[in-house]
Amino acid sequence: MTTLHIEHPITDYDVWRAAFDGFEQLRAAAGVRAQRVWRPIDDDRYVVIQLDFQHPERAAGFLDVLRTRVWANRDQSPALLGEPRTVILASADRIDAAPTTSANAAE
């Protein structure tokens, strides 16, 4: 699982949320499997978004769409302030070791 983590200041949450919700089909077509929107408890003009993808290539592709089609156009991204901070994350908890076999367990 891969997560596209986005955070940025906004001018108005309701305006921002309406625009975000308007891109639901675009997110689904891009392969978003789950999403979370967070707001700091002490800053109502900031949002953190986490979008989960099956593969990092899908996350990178969607980030490119956001940068070139959404964030580059003020009409597409009302209430956005400044340049969003982004990072594509992969779980650090994956276990890549080979499973223990019964022969190894006896040693």
MODELLER restraints for C-alpha pairs under 7 A, 6 or more apart:
rsr = mdl.restraints
at = mdl.atoms
rsr.add(forms.Gaussian(group=physical.xy_distance, feature=features.Distance(at['CA:1:A'], at['CA:52:A']), mean=6.80, stdev=0.5))
rsr.add(forms.Gaussian(group=physical.xy_distance, feature=features.Distance(at['CA:1:A'], at['CA:53:A']), mean=6.00, stdev=0.5))
rsr.add(forms.Gaussian(group=physical.xy_distance, feature=features.Distance(at['CA:1:A'], at['CA:54:A']), mean=4.92, stdev=0.5))
rsr.add(forms.Gaussian(group=physical.xy_distance, feature=features.Distance(at['CA:1:A'], at['CA:55:A']), mean=6.41, stdev=0.5))
rsr.add(forms.Gaussian(group=physical.xy_distance, feature=features.Distance(at['CA:1:A'], at['CA:90:A']), mean=6.47, stdev=0.5))
rsr.add(forms.Gaussian(group=physical.xy_distance, feature=features.Distance(at['CA:1:A'], at['CA:91:A']), mean=6.98, stdev=0.5))
rsr.add(forms.Gaussian(group=physical.xy_distance, feature=features.Distance(at['CA:2:A'], at['CA:52:A']), mean=5.65, stdev=0.5))
rsr.add(forms.Gaussian(group=physical.xy_distance, feature=features.Distance(at['CA:2:A'], at['CA:53:A']), mean=5.15, stdev=0.5))
rsr.add(forms.Gaussian(group=physical.xy_distance, feature=features.Distance(at['CA:2:A'], at['CA:54:A']), mean=6.04, stdev=0.5))
rsr.add(forms.Gaussian(group=physical.xy_distance, feature=features.Distance(at['CA:2:A'], at['CA:55:A']), mean=5.97, stdev=0.5))
rsr.add(forms.Gaussian(group=physical.xy_distance, feature=features.Distance(at['CA:2:A'], at['CA:56:A']), mean=5.59, stdev=0.5))
rsr.add(forms.Gaussian(group=physical.xy_distance, feature=features.Distance(at['CA:2:A'], at['CA:88:A']), mean=6.96, stdev=0.5))
rsr.add(forms.Gaussian(group=physical.xy_distance, feature=features.Distance(at['CA:2:A'], at['CA:89:A']), mean=5.66, stdev=0.5))
rsr.add(forms.Gaussian(group=physical.xy_distance, feature=features.Distance(at['CA:2:A'], at['CA:90:A']), mean=4.82, stdev=0.5))
rsr.add(forms.Gaussian(group=physical.xy_distance, feature=features.Distance(at['CA:3:A'], at['CA:50:A']), mean=6.19, stdev=0.5))
rsr.add(forms.Gaussian(group=physical.xy_distance, feature=features.Distance(at['CA:3:A'], at['CA:51:A']), mean=5.40, stdev=0.5))
rsr.add(forms.Gaussian(group=physical.xy_distance, feature=features.Distance(at['CA:3:A'], at['CA:52:A']), mean=4.39, stdev=0.5))
rsr.add(forms.Gaussian(group=physical.xy_distance, feature=features.Distance(at['CA:3:A'], at['CA:53:A']), mean=6.11, stdev=0.5))
rsr.add(forms.Gaussian(group=physical.xy_distance, feature=features.Distance(at['CA:3:A'], at['CA:88:A']), mean=5.72, stdev=0.5))
rsr.add(forms.Gaussian(group=physical.xy_distance, feature=features.Distance(at['CA:3:A'], at['CA:89:A']), mean=5.02, stdev=0.5))
rsr.add(forms.Gaussian(group=physical.xy_distance, feature=features.Distance(at['CA:3:A'], at['CA:90:A']), mean=6.47, stdev=0.5))
rsr.add(forms.Gaussian(group=physical.xy_distance, feature=features.Distance(at['CA:4:A'], at['CA:50:A']), mean=5.64, stdev=0.5))
rsr.add(forms.Gaussian(group=physical.xy_distance, feature=features.Distance(at['CA:4:A'], at['CA:51:A']), mean=5.08, stdev=0.5))
rsr.add(forms.Gaussian(group=physical.xy_distance, feature=features.Distance(at['CA:4:A'], at['CA:52:A']), mean=6.38, stdev=0.5))
rsr.add(forms.Gaussian(group=physical.xy_distance, feature=features.Distance(at['CA:4:A'], at['CA:59:A']), mean=5.93, stdev=0.5))
rsr.add(forms.Gaussian(group=physical.xy_distance, feature=features.Distance(at['CA:4:A'], at['CA:87:A']), mean=6.06, stdev=0.5))
rsr.add(forms.Gaussian(group=physical.xy_distance, feature=features.Distance(at['CA:4:A'], at['CA:88:A']), mean=4.54, stdev=0.5))
rsr.add(forms.Gaussian(group=physical.xy_distance, feature=features.Distance(at['CA:4:A'], at['CA:89:A']), mean=6.28, stdev=0.5))
rsr.add(forms.Gaussian(group=physical.xy_distance, feature=features.Distance(at['CA:5:A'], at['CA:49:A']), mean=5.87, stdev=0.5))
rsr.add(forms.Gaussian(group=physical.xy_distance, feature=features.Distance(at['CA:5:A'], at['CA:50:A']), mean=4.64, stdev=0.5))
rsr.add(forms.Gaussian(group=physical.xy_distance, feature=features.Distance(at['CA:5:A'], at['CA:51:A']), mean=6.62, stdev=0.5))
rsr.add(forms.Gaussian(group=physical.xy_distance, feature=features.Distance(at['CA:5:A'], at['CA:86:A']), mean=5.54, stdev=0.5))
rsr.add(forms.Gaussian(group=physical.xy_distance, feature=features.Distance(at['CA:5:A'], at['CA:87:A']), mean=5.30, stdev=0.5))
rsr.add(forms.Gaussian(group=physical.xy_distance, feature=features.Distance(at['CA:5:A'], at['CA:88:A']), mean=6.07, stdev=0.5))
rsr.add(forms.Gaussian(group=physical.xy_distance, feature=features.Distance(at['CA:6:A'], at['CA:48:A']), mean=5.69, stdev=0.5))
rsr.add(forms.Gaussian(group=physical.xy_distance, feature=features.Distance(at['CA:6:A'], at['CA:49:A']), mean=5.04, stdev=0.5))
rsr.add(forms.Gaussian(group=physical.xy_distance, feature=features.Distance(at['CA:6:A'], at['CA:50:A']), mean=6.36, stdev=0.5))
rsr.add(forms.Gaussian(group=physical.xy_distance, feature=features.Distance(at['CA:6:A'], at['CA:84:A']), mean=6.49, stdev=0.5))
rsr.add(forms.Gaussian(group=physical.xy_distance, feature=features.Distance(at['CA:6:A'], at['CA:85:A']), mean=5.69, stdev=0.5))
rsr.add(forms.Gaussian(group=physical.xy_distance, feature=features.Distance(at['CA:6:A'], at['CA:86:A']), mean=4.52, stdev=0.5))
rsr.add(forms.Gaussian(group=physical.xy_distance, feature=features.Distance(at['CA:6:A'], at['CA:87:A']), mean=6.78, stdev=0.5))
rsr.add(forms.Gaussian(group=physical.xy_distance, feature=features.Distance(at['CA:7:A'], at['CA:47:A']), mean=5.63, stdev=0.5))
rsr.add(forms.Gaussian(group=physical.xy_distance, feature=features.Distance(at['CA:7:A'], at['CA:48:A']), mean=4.28, stdev=0.5))
rsr.add(forms.Gaussian(group=physical.xy_distance, feature=features.Distance(at['CA:7:A'], at['CA:49:A']), mean=6.16, stdev=0.5))
rsr.add(forms.Gaussian(group=physical.xy_distance, feature=features.Distance(at['CA:7:A'], at['CA:84:A']), mean=5.67, stdev=0.5))
rsr.add(forms.Gaussian(group=physical.xy_distance, feature=features.Distance(at['CA:7:A'], at['CA:85:A']), mean=5.31, stdev=0.5))
rsr.add(forms.Gaussian(group=physical.xy_distance, feature=features.Distance(at['CA:7:A'], at['CA:86:A']), mean=6.58, stdev=0.5))
rsr.add(forms.Gaussian(group=physical.xy_distance, feature=features.Distance(at['CA:8:A'], at['CA:46:A']), mean=5.78, stdev=0.5))
rsr.add(forms.Gaussian(group=physical.xy_distance, feature=features.Distance(at['CA:8:A'], at['CA:47:A']), mean=5.75, stdev=0.5))
rsr.add(forms.Gaussian(group=physical.xy_distance, feature=features.Distance(at['CA:8:A'], at['CA:48:A']), mean=6.78, stdev=0.5))
rsr.add(forms.Gaussian(group=physical.xy_distance, feature=features.Distance(at['CA:8:A'], at['CA:81:A']), mean=6.99, stdev=0.5))
rsr.add(forms.Gaussian(group=physical.xy_distance, feature=features.Distance(at['CA:8:A'], at['CA:84:A']), mean=4.74, stdev=0.5))
rsr.add(forms.Gaussian(group=physical.xy_distance, feature=features.Distance(at['CA:8:A'], at['CA:85:A']), mean=6.28, stdev=0.5))
rsr.add(forms.Gaussian(group=physical.xy_distance, feature=features.Distance(at['CA:9:A'], at['CA:45:A']), mean=5.63, stdev=0.5))
rsr.add(forms.Gaussian(group=physical.xy_distance, feature=features.Distance(at['CA:9:A'], at['CA:46:A']), mean=4.20, stdev=0.5))
rsr.add(forms.Gaussian(group=physical.xy_distance, feature=features.Distance(at['CA:9:A'], at['CA:47:A']), mean=6.39, stdev=0.5))
rsr.add(forms.Gaussian(group=physical.xy_distance, feature=features.Distance(at['CA:9:A'], at['CA:80:A']), mean=6.54, stdev=0.5))
rsr.add(forms.Gaussian(group=physical.xy_distance, feature=features.Distance(at['CA:9:A'], at['CA:81:A']), mean=5.34, stdev=0.5))
rsr.add(forms.Gaussian(group=physical.xy_distance, feature=features.Distance(at['CA:10:A'], at['CA:45:A']), mean=4.97, stdev=0.5))
rsr.add(forms.Gaussian(group=physical.xy_distance, feature=features.Distance(at['CA:10:A'], at['CA:46:A']), mean=5.54, stdev=0.5))
rsr.add(forms.Gaussian(group=physical.xy_distance, feature=features.Distance(at['CA:10:A'], at['CA:79:A']), mean=5.12, stdev=0.5))
rsr.add(forms.Gaussian(group=physical.xy_distance, feature=features.Distance(at['CA:10:A'], at['CA:80:A']), mean=4.70, stdev=0.5))
rsr.add(forms.Gaussian(group=physical.xy_distance, feature=features.Distance(at['CA:10:A'], at['CA:81:A']), mean=5.10, stdev=0.5))
rsr.add(forms.Gaussian(group=physical.xy_distance, feature=features.Distance(at['CA:11:A'], at['CA:45:A']), mean=5.93, stdev=0.5))
rsr.add(forms.Gaussian(group=physical.xy_distance, feature=features.Distance(at['CA:11:A'], at['CA:79:A']), mean=4.75, stdev=0.5))
rsr.add(forms.Gaussian(group=physical.xy_distance, feature=features.Distance(at['CA:11:A'], at['CA:80:A']), mean=6.53, stdev=0.5))
rsr.add(forms.Gaussian(group=physical.xy_distance, feature=features.Distance(at['CA:11:A'], at['CA:81:A']), mean=6.66, stdev=0.5))
rsr.add(forms.Gaussian(group=physical.xy_distance, feature=features.Distance(at['CA:12:A'], at['CA:45:A']), mean=6.50, stdev=0.5))
rsr.add(forms.Gaussian(group=physical.xy_distance, feature=features.Distance(at['CA:12:A'], at['CA:79:A']), mean=5.62, stdev=0.5))
rsr.add(forms.Gaussian(group=physical.xy_distance, feature=features.Distance(at['CA:13:A'], at['CA:45:A']), mean=6.64, stdev=0.5))
rsr.add(forms.Gaussian(group=physical.xy_distance, feature=features.Distance(at['CA:15:A'], at['CA:78:A']), mean=6.71, stdev=0.5))
rsr.add(forms.Gaussian(group=physical.xy_distance, feature=features.Distance(at['CA:15:A'], at['CA:79:A']), mean=6.20, stdev=0.5))
rsr.add(forms.Gaussian(group=physical.xy_distance, feature=features.Distance(at['CA:16:A'], at['CA:78:A']), mean=6.11, stdev=0.5))
rsr.add(forms.Gaussian(group=physical.xy_distance, feature=features.Distance(at['CA:16:A'], at['CA:79:A']), mean=5.29, stdev=0.5))
rsr.add(forms.Gaussian(group=physical.xy_distance, feature=features.Distance(at['CA:19:A'], at['CA:77:A']), mean=6.61, stdev=0.5))
rsr.add(forms.Gaussian(group=physical.xy_distance, feature=features.Distance(at['CA:19:A'], at['CA:78:A']), mean=6.97, stdev=0.5))
rsr.add(forms.Gaussian(group=physical.xy_distance, feature=features.Distance(at['CA:30:A'], at['CA:58:A']), mean=6.76, stdev=0.5))
rsr.add(forms.Gaussian(group=physical.xy_distance, feature=features.Distance(at['CA:30:A'], at['CA:62:A']), mean=6.15, stdev=0.5))
rsr.add(forms.Gaussian(group=physical.xy_distance, feature=features.Distance(at['CA:31:A'], at['CA:53:A']), mean=6.06, stdev=0.5))
rsr.add(forms.Gaussian(group=physical.xy_distance, feature=features.Distance(at['CA:31:A'], at['CA:58:A']), mean=6.68, stdev=0.5))
rsr.add(forms.Gaussian(group=physical.xy_distance, feature=features.Distance(at['CA:32:A'], at['CA:51:A']), mean=6.10, stdev=0.5))
rsr.add(forms.Gaussian(group=physical.xy_distance, feature=features.Distance(at['CA:32:A'], at['CA:52:A']), mean=5.56, stdev=0.5))
rsr.add(forms.Gaussian(group=physical.xy_distance, feature=features.Distance(at['CA:32:A'], at['CA:53:A']), mean=5.14, stdev=0.5))
rsr.add(forms.Gaussian(group=physical.xy_distance, feature=features.Distance(at['CA:33:A'], at['CA:52:A']), mean=5.42, stdev=0.5))
rsr.add(forms.Gaussian(group=physical.xy_distance, feature=features.Distance(at['CA:33:A'], at['CA:53:A']), mean=5.58, stdev=0.5))
rsr.add(forms.Gaussian(group=physical.xy_distance, feature=features.Distance(at['CA:34:A'], at['CA:51:A']), mean=5.96, stdev=0.5))
rsr.add(forms.Gaussian(group=physical.xy_distance, feature=features.Distance(at['CA:34:A'], at['CA:52:A']), mean=5.16, stdev=0.5))
rsr.add(forms.Gaussian(group=physical.xy_distance, feature=features.Distance(at['CA:35:A'], at['CA:50:A']), mean=5.57, stdev=0.5))
rsr.add(forms.Gaussian(group=physical.xy_distance, feature=features.Distance(at['CA:35:A'], at['CA:51:A']), mean=4.53, stdev=0.5))
rsr.add(forms.Gaussian(group=physical.xy_distance, feature=features.Distance(at['CA:35:A'], at['CA:52:A']), mean=6.20, stdev=0.5))
rsr.add(forms.Gaussian(group=physical.xy_distance, feature=features.Distance(at['CA:36:A'], at['CA:49:A']), mean=5.71, stdev=0.5))
rsr.add(forms.Gaussian(group=physical.xy_distance, feature=features.Distance(at['CA:36:A'], at['CA:50:A']), mean=5.13, stdev=0.5))
rsr.add(forms.Gaussian(group=physical.xy_distance, feature=features.Distance(at['CA:36:A'], at['CA:51:A']), mean=6.63, stdev=0.5))
rsr.add(forms.Gaussian(group=physical.xy_distance, feature=features.Distance(at['CA:37:A'], at['CA:47:A']), mean=6.89, stdev=0.5))
rsr.add(forms.Gaussian(group=physical.xy_distance, feature=features.Distance(at['CA:37:A'], at['CA:48:A']), mean=5.76, stdev=0.5))
rsr.add(forms.Gaussian(group=physical.xy_distance, feature=features.Distance(at['CA:37:A'], at['CA:49:A']), mean=4.56, stdev=0.5))
rsr.add(forms.Gaussian(group=physical.xy_distance, feature=features.Distance(at['CA:37:A'], at['CA:50:A']), mean=6.53, stdev=0.5))
rsr.add(forms.Gaussian(group=physical.xy_distance, feature=features.Distance(at['CA:38:A'], at['CA:47:A']), mean=5.77, stdev=0.5))
rsr.add(forms.Gaussian(group=physical.xy_distance, feature=features.Distance(at['CA:38:A'], at['CA:48:A']), mean=4.91, stdev=0.5))
rsr.add(forms.Gaussian(group=physical.xy_distance, feature=features.Distance(at['CA:38:A'], at['CA:49:A']), mean=6.23, stdev=0.5))
rsr.add(forms.Gaussian(group=physical.xy_distance, feature=features.Distance(at['CA:39:A'], at['CA:46:A']), mean=6.12, stdev=0.5))
rsr.add(forms.Gaussian(group=physical.xy_distance, feature=features.Distance(at['CA:39:A'], at['CA:47:A']), mean=4.90, stdev=0.5))
rsr.add(forms.Gaussian(group=physical.xy_distance, feature=features.Distance(at['CA:39:A'], at['CA:48:A']), mean=6.20, stdev=0.5))
rsr.add(forms.Gaussian(group=physical.xy_distance, feature=features.Distance(at['CA:40:A'], at['CA:46:A']), mean=6.82, stdev=0.5))
rsr.add(forms.Gaussian(group=physical.xy_distance, feature=features.Distance(at['CA:53:A'], at['CA:59:A']), mean=6.05, stdev=0.5))
rsr.add(forms.Gaussian(group=physical.xy_distance, feature=features.Distance(at['CA:70:A'], at['CA:76:A']), mean=5.24, stdev=0.5))
rsr.add(forms.Gaussian(group=physical.xy_distance, feature=features.Distance(at['CA:70:A'], at['CA:77:A']), mean=6.03, stdev=0.5))
rsr.add(forms.Gaussian(group=physical.xy_distance, feature=features.Distance(at['CA:71:A'], at['CA:77:A']), mean=5.64, stdev=0.5))
